[in-house]
Amino acid sequence: MKVAVLPGDGIGQEIVAQAVKVLQRLALPLELEEAPVGGAGYEAAGDPLPEATLALARAADAILFGAIGGPQFDTLPRDKRPERGLLRLRKELGLFANLRPAQVFAELAQASSLKPELVAGLDVLIVRELTGDIYFGEPRGISTLASGEREGVNTMRYRESEIRRIARVAFEAARKRDKRLCSVDKANVLETTELWKQVVTELGKDYPDVELTHMYVDNCAMQLVRAPKQFDVIVTGNMFGDILSDEASMLTGSIGMLPSASLDERSKGLYEPIHGSAPDIAGKGLANPLATILSSAMMLRYSLARPAEAERIEKAVRKVLGQGLRTADIYTEGCRKVGTQEMGDAVVAAL
């Protein structure tokens, strides 16, 4: 099983190293090959997604990704910035379905910014469409009008087939869970999401065993902090999903705890923590590697057909948290604060 390892920038190198260490402990027949991406790709080859990196990603069975970006790259031309490398990778590989589970480990209920009774036992899956919407729609850009005033334009658009494709992933996921799906839109204002609502409703007839509800995105944002356990699976578009999944991450205690999977139509995927490159702590050994380690478990489950080993990793993470080990982002009084490498070593030991 060939895995492309793309650590990226900032804390990417540190957290991916811990996930690789955990994978190697499992002694699976894995071929791990590393390549630069993002700012590291630009520095190595003048491109945030070098051709060699893209070729490796195409040839691999799965991709383990770290994080990209940093202030030193902010002045680059837009097409050379680290984020463009990740967007291109998603588009080139057809990674349209982003799965972001937000689970609250019992040991971390106190670390959430919400009251423990609101989040204890929380288990929500956000299914985000990843290759359409306003992030990819054309026309786009900044232009100067005849009056001399500048104007920025981005276009929100979805084809019916794109909506049906991601909705089917969400319905199938809900069918394997609590059989409840909430589709999030802004159909009272945006025609794009009016079509979204229509298509999801039509597809819902194929899943009579799944309870389908609809919610406006602003109400969903409010409900996630008011009563998050009302949700099982949420499906939404690219921009809304980006915002809501980051909000949901804070229910769990830290963005450093949330893994994600971005899948194509054949379940080949890119697996990454949902957080960024955190340049302010890069190289200091402070970053939480658990989201990346849990992303490697998702990789084993969804792309590499190794569910037993995925469960072993998840149980090891729970065991380490049960032992009271905490990185700074999830630290509470009475626990033992550890760094990136020590947390990775603890998970390996728990395995």
Helices and strands as residue ranges (DSSP letters): E 2-8, H 12-25, E 31-34, H 39-45, H 51-59, E 62-67, G 71-73, G 78-80, H 82-93, E 97-103, G 106-111, H 116-119, E 123-129, G 133-135, E 141-144, E 150-153, H 160-175, E 180-185, H 191-204, E 211-216, H 217-226, G 228-230, E 233-236, H 238-251, G 255-257, E 259-263, E 269-273, H 290-302, H 307-322, E 325-326, G 328-330, E 336-337, H 340-350
